[in-house]
């Protein structure tokens, strides 16, 4: 077995160690053969980040032996886009039985993640799932139970931890630059391009994506859990749907055929996006999935403004908000401590005097081509009784701030190297991140705070279990 392949197996064990469970080290006994991988869910993220990019970067150690989707047109597109010739399936269990993969990658609709995670584990495969882990506490408990009874492991793919900018924040906090952390302010802004896109897609239905408290904010809550180095204890939240959905001044069938194209500021011409046309529009006849749905359709039932207060087991209190119709795309974060305050932000144009098209900003962030735009960003450290210091951090634009590439490299190239920042994520990390969003959703519905310990049998700890 060559060193790269051996290193990959080691990393799977390291990633699984992020779980709170007694998980055996993996020994696939591959010999000199390549890792056999299958992908279920052939949408944008699956075919690019967990598909084409893996083959472009790691074809010497892995091969795709099967693709699965309910849409035959998307399957055919995926073969060409990824450049593979493996069999395709609509039946997941048949794919597993016929291909006998080592690793299952799950990139389906959020509400179905649990089905394939559980089946994959029960059928003897290791599983890697896109975030979020799942969409409610009942499915989460089913996944926890499946991993406990399985000899296999579950990996959750978080990427924001791996960007150079957030890594620097973690490093400074580990050094104790603000002393004991007492509270955090975290505000995330989605613009009228990226934010609106969630309401066009299946994400606009809570039964499909669990609301943006789960689908989107799981990224943010995982960052908080990792940076604070503790588990959430209790959540109280507010939320409403006030901008999109039935609040719109008019509505149509979809953007392509809408009679309000000239007056709707949110009109999106999908015909100018070749990949969206080839992957979605050409194949909507098979399952009826419309990629350029109306933002103001009445069936939308998620929140477009969200605010939560989160209390952690180590007594840190977080004030969090998510806005989905901001004129800018960016975020602000501040850590208040006994000895000072750390402030960080990305893409706030008034601070940097930026002039950038917001659609192009999101496109650059999602770019997987590897031609990362390099730059630098400040982190402010302000000690009590002293003037503030500015820490300049080298940063990247593409692939979620460089996080995508670094996550893959850690898994496939440098797995034996111990990560001093504990960025690897397992099932416990995946669960704790979604449980905050689930608790927030339940708090809005009940008007009461919700304790994390009431949702599953996981026991929140004052310090994260690694």
Secondary structure, 3 states (H helix, E strand, C coil): CCHHHHHHHHHHHHHHCCCCCCCCCCCCCCCCCCEEEEEECCCHHHHHHHHHHHHHHHCCCEEEEEEECCCHHHHHHHHHHHCCCCEEECCHHHHHHHHCCCEEEECCCHHHHHHHHHHHHHCCCEEEEECCCCCCHHHHHHHHHHHHHCCCCEEEECCHHHCHHHHHHHHHHHCCCCCCEEEEEEEEEEECCHHHHHHHCHHHCHHHHCCCCCCCHHHHHHHHHHHHCCCEEEEEEEEECCCCHHHCCCCCCEHHHCCCCCCCCCCCCHHHCHHHHHHCHHHHHHHCCCCCECCCCCCCCCCCEEEEEEEECCCCEEEEEEEEEECCCEEEEEEEECCEEEEEEECCHHHHCCCCCHHHHHHHHHCCCCCCCEEEEEEEEEECCCCEEEEEEEEECHHHHCHHHHHHHHHHCCCCCCCCCCCCCEHHHHHHHHHHHHHHHHHHHHCCCEEHHHCCCCCCCCCCCC
